[in-house]
Amino acid sequence: MATTATESIVVRRPVDVVAKVTTDPGVLLPLVAGLGRFAFIGRHEDGTEEWDMFLDIGAIHVGGRVLVVTAERSLTWRSVRGTRHSMVVEVTDHPDGAVVTMAMTVQLGGLVLGRAAELLARGIAGRHLVAGLEQLRHHLEFGPAGP
């Protein structure tokens, strides 16, 4: 089984500016550092990147090597080693600028205890996603890319 936490935020900046920051893992990940710690491993010829990611979800550390794929308005990753998890970050149009949506899916081993841990992880991950989205919004609206 798996569980997914999904959160969104409106960023009052042009969608192309938001997408440029949001789809660059080298820019995005340090901005949402509250999610955990990240280390760039390398870039493949097809444009995908490998990163080591360790996400802090309470006392649970979800991590391992991930494959990051970027597109014009999205960034996704999936684990290739370590704890099974994935993340989707999407930028869509909004009348006030752009909406950034983050969805993190975690799959932990075990039946009853694994499912209980997943439910706890979803709540904690959701709070981390909100904090990360707020950091991103603040950076885009008031930081170096702001007006």
C-alpha positions as CSV (number, residue, x, y, z in Angstrom):
1,M,0.0,0.0,0.0
2,A,1.0,3.6,-0.4
3,T,-0.1,7.0,0.8
4,T,0.0,10.4,-0.8
5,A,0.1,13.9,0.6
6,T,-0.9,16.7,-1.8
7,E,-0.8,20.4,-1.2
8,S,-1.1,23.5,-3.4
9,I,-0.4,27.2,-3.1
10,V,-1.0,30.3,-5.3
11,V,2.1,32.3,-6.2
12,R,1.5,35.8,-7.4
13,R,4.1,35.8,-10.1
14,P,3.9,35.0,-13.8
15,V,3.5,31.3,-14.5
16,D,6.7,31.1,-16.6
17,V,8.8,32.6,-13.8
18,V,7.3,30.2,-11.3
19,A,7.8,27.2,-13.6
20,K,11.5,28.2,-14.3
21,V,12.3,28.0,-10.6
22,T,10.0,25.1,-9.8
23,T,11.3,22.8,-12.5
24,D,15.0,23.3,-11.7
25,P,15.9,20.9,-8.9
26,G,19.1,22.8,-8.2
27,V,17.0,25.8,-7.4
28,L,13.9,24.3,-5.9
29,L,15.4,21.8,-3.5
30,P,17.4,24.3,-1.5
31,L,14.3,26.5,-1.2
32,V,12.3,23.6,0.3
33,A,15.1,22.4,2.5
34,G,12.7,21.8,5.4
35,L,11.7,18.7,3.5
36,G,15.0,17.1,4.1
37,R,18.5,17.0,2.7
38,F,19.5,16.6,-1.0
39,A,22.7,15.9,-2.9
40,F,23.2,16.0,-6.6
41,I,24.8,12.9,-8.0
42,G,24.8,13.4,-11.8
43,R,23.1,14.2,-15.1
44,H,22.2,11.6,-17.7
45,E,22.4,12.2,-21.5
46,D,18.6,12.3,-21.7
47,G,18.5,15.2,-19.3
48,T,17.3,13.3,-16.3
49,E,19.3,13.7,-13.1
50,E,20.1,11.5,-10.1
51,W,19.9,12.9,-6.6
52,D,20.3,11.4,-3.1
53,M,17.3,12.6,-1.2
54,F,16.5,12.0,2.5
55,L,13.1,13.4,3.5
56,D,12.5,14.0,7.2
57,I,9.0,12.8,8.0
58,G,9.0,13.0,11.8
59,A,11.1,10.2,13.1
60,I,10.9,8.4,9.8
61,H,13.6,9.2,7.3
62,V,12.4,8.4,3.8
63,G,15.3,8.4,1.4
64,G,17.6,7.0,-1.2
65,R,18.6,7.6,-4.8
66,V,15.9,9.2,-7.0
67,L,15.6,9.8,-10.7
68,V,14.5,13.4,-11.4
69,V,12.6,14.3,-14.7
70,T,11.8,17.8,-15.6
71,A,9.4,19.2,-18.1
72,E,8.2,22.7,-19.0
73,R,5.8,23.0,-16.0
74,S,6.6,20.0,-13.9
75,L,9.3,18.2,-12.0
76,T,8.9,14.5,-10.9
77,W,11.0,12.0,-9.1
78,R,10.8,8.4,-8.3
79,S,13.1,6.3,-6.1
80,V,15.5,3.9,-7.8
81,R,17.1,2.8,-4.5
82,G,16.0,3.1,-0.9
83,T,12.6,3.8,0.5
84,R,9.9,3.7,-2.2
85,H,8.6,7.2,-2.7
86,S,7.9,9.7,-5.5
87,M,7.1,13.3,-5.9
88,V,5.3,15.4,-8.4
89,V,5.6,19.2,-8.6
90,E,3.3,20.9,-11.1
91,V,2.8,24.5,-12.1
92,T,-0.6,25.6,-13.6
93,D,-2.2,28.9,-14.5
94,H,-4.2,30.9,-12.0
95,P,-5.9,34.3,-12.4
96,D,-3.4,35.8,-9.8
97,G,-0.3,34.1,-11.3
98,A,0.4,30.4,-10.9
99,V,-0.6,27.5,-8.7
100,V,2.2,25.1,-7.5
101,T,1.0,21.7,-6.4
102,M,3.3,19.2,-4.7
103,A,2.2,15.5,-4.2
104,M,4.5,13.1,-2.3
105,T,3.8,9.4,-2.3
106,V,5.4,7.1,0.3
107,Q,5.2,3.3,0.4
108,L,6.5,1.6,3.6
109,G,6.9,-2.1,4.2
110,G,4.7,-4.1,6.6
111,L,1.0,-4.7,6.8
112,V,-0.7,-3.2,9.8
113,L,2.3,-1.3,11.2
114,G,3.4,-0.2,7.7
115,R,-0.1,1.2,7.0
116,A,-0.2,3.0,10.4
117,A,3.3,4.5,9.7
118,E,2.1,5.6,6.2
119,L,-0.9,7.4,7.7
120,L,1.3,9.2,10.2
121,A,3.8,9.9,7.4
122,R,1.1,11.4,5.2
123,G,0.1,13.9,7.9
124,I,3.7,14.9,8.6
125,A,4.6,15.1,5.0
126,G,1.6,17.3,4.3
127,R,2.8,19.8,6.9
128,H,6.3,19.7,5.4
129,L,4.8,20.3,1.9
130,V,2.9,23.3,3.1
131,A,6.1,24.7,4.7
132,G,8.1,24.1,1.5
133,L,5.4,25.7,-0.7
134,E,5.3,28.7,1.6
135,Q,9.1,29.0,1.4
136,L,8.9,28.8,-2.4
137,R,6.1,31.3,-2.6
138,H,8.0,33.7,-0.3
139,H,11.1,33.4,-2.4
140,L,9.3,34.1,-5.7
141,E,7.1,36.9,-4.4
142,F,9.6,38.7,-2.2
143,G,13.0,37.2,-2.8
144,P,15.6,37.7,-5.7
145,A,13.0,36.8,-8.3
146,G,10.3,39.0,-6.7
147,P,9.1,42.5,-7.8
